[in-house]
């Protein structure tokens, strides 16, 4: 009787387990495997799309370089033709007219080269912005902002009079004048970075300050710090514009 009772209890437990535990557990396992597979598929798609964007950006940059070289080459050929023509005509004219023609050619070449240089720089700025925008990720931008934040104390601010003063002094003056402090970024910053930036600025100002945060589509990375009539541009676009200005 004990043996049959044991067999009966075992069958009852087996039936209960099959009805109430086996199917839910199996369903949970199948769902988890499906979620894992979907995550793998999504990761693979993102990786392929990122690689495609990088490849496209590199192709655009290469094409732009070829176009710039061709433009410069055409300009040089045109300049050489003008010089040869001027030399042939100068044989039939007085020395004064020859000198005047050579001076005019020289000025024309300098102006042409400057125009080509400015066009190439503007093209470079546009391409650089497109390339950086295509490869800049959320985490990369966060890391860039944190690194730029550490350089604030080494920045000089130019006053309206043209005099340069340390950032800390300019910040304290703005706070004394009850001017608001605003930080503009390309992304919505996580609260920990906002807290870190607020603490950093408060430390430089030697007092607790309130900082406003704003998101803008006009920049692709970094940040812009505004207080009063002062704007410190630490965005990627600002850095590219600064380099372009120095080269032009």
ZIHUZI-V920533 format. One record per residue. RES is the residue in three letters. PSI is psi in whole degrees, -180 to 180 (none if undefined). Layout:
RES,PSI + RES,PSI
//
This chain:
UNK,-39 + UNK,-40 + UNK,-45 + UNK,-36 + UNK,-41 + UNK,-44 + UNK,-41 + UNK,-44 + UNK,-40 + UNK,-41 + UNK,-40 + UNK,-44 + UNK,-40 + UNK,-42 + UNK,-44 + UNK,-43 + UNK,-42 + UNK,-38 + UNK,-41 + UNK,-17 + UNK,-43 + UNK,-50 + UNK,-47 + UNK,-42 + UNK,-44 + UNK,-40 + UNK,-40 + UNK,-43 + UNK,-44 + UNK,-41 + UNK,-42 + UNK,-42 + UNK,-38 + UNK,-43 + UNK,-40 + UNK,-43 + UNK,-41 + UNK,-40 + UNK,-41 + UNK,-43 + UNK,-42 + UNK,-43 + UNK,-40 + UNK,-40 + UNK,-44 + UNK,-41 + UNK,-43 + UNK,-43 + UNK,-41 + UNK,-43 + UNK,-38 + UNK,-40 + UNK,-42 + UNK,-44 + UNK,-41 + UNK,-42 + UNK,-41 + UNK,-39 + UNK,-44 + UNK,-43 + UNK,-42 + UNK,-43 + UNK,-39 + UNK,-39 + UNK,-43 + UNK,-41 + UNK,-41 + UNK,-42 + UNK,-40 + UNK,-42 + UNK,-44 + UNK,-41 + UNK,-44 + UNK,-39 + UNK,-41 + UNK,-41 + UNK,-41 + UNK,-42 + UNK,-40 + UNK,-40 + UNK,-41 + UNK,-42 + UNK,-44 + UNK,-43 + UNK,-40 + UNK,-38 + UNK,-39 + UNK,-45 + UNK,-30 + UNK,-23 + UNK,-25 + UNK,3 + UNK,171 + UNK,163 + UNK,-32 + UNK,-39 + UNK,-35 + UNK,-45 + UNK,-40 + UNK,-40 + UNK,-42 + UNK,-38 + UNK,-39 + UNK,-39 + UNK,-42 + UNK,-44 + UNK,-39 + UNK,-40 + UNK,-42 + UNK,-43 + UNK,-42 + UNK,-44 + UNK,-37 + UNK,-40 + UNK,-45 + UNK,-39 + UNK,-45 + UNK,-39 + UNK,-42 + UNK,-38 + UNK,-41 + UNK,-39 + UNK,-41 + UNK,-41 + UNK,-46 + UNK,-43 + UNK,-43 + UNK,-42 + UNK,-43 + UNK,-42 + UNK,-47 + UNK,-41 + UNK,-34 + UNK,-25 + UNK,-12 + UNK,125 + UNK,170 + UNK,-46 + UNK,-38 + UNK,-43 + UNK,-40 + UNK,-45 + UNK,-39 + UNK,-43 + UNK,-42 + UNK,-37 + UNK,-42 + UNK,-32 + UNK,-33 + UNK,-19 + UNK,1 + UNK,-41 + UNK,-15 + UNK,4 + UNK,141 + UNK,144 + UNK,132 + UNK,121 + UNK,174 + UNK,-30 + UNK,-7 + UNK,-5 + UNK,139 + UNK,134 + UNK,157 + UNK,152 + UNK,-41 + UNK,-42 + UNK,-43 + UNK,-38 + UNK,-43 + UNK,-40 + UNK,-41 + UNK,-40 + UNK,-39 + UNK,-30 + UNK,12 + UNK,36 + UNK,140 + UNK,154 + UNK,124 + UNK,138 + UNK,124 + UNK,128 + UNK,167 + UNK,-18 + UNK,164 + UNK,110 + UNK,143 + UNK,157 + UNK,-31 + UNK,-35 + UNK,-39 + UNK,-43 + UNK,-41 + UNK,-41 + UNK,-40 + UNK,-43 + UNK,-39 + UNK,-46 + UNK,-39 + UNK,-38 + UNK,-43 + UNK,-31 + UNK,-8 + UNK,25 + UNK,161 + UNK,132 + UNK,159 + UNK,131 + UNK,130 + UNK,143 + UNK,137 + UNK,143 + UNK,136 + UNK,141 + UNK,-3 + UNK,-14 + UNK,157 + UNK,-5 + UNK,165 + UNK,-158 + UNK,162 + UNK,129 + UNK,121 + UNK,134 + UNK,120 + UNK,-130 + UNK,12 + UNK,136 + UNK,123 + UNK,114 + UNK,103 + UNK,18 + UNK,164 + UNK,-40 + UNK,-38 + UNK,-41 + UNK,-40 + UNK,-43 + UNK,-38 + UNK,-42 + UNK,-43 + UNK,-41 + UNK,-40 + UNK,-32 + UNK,-25 + UNK,none
//
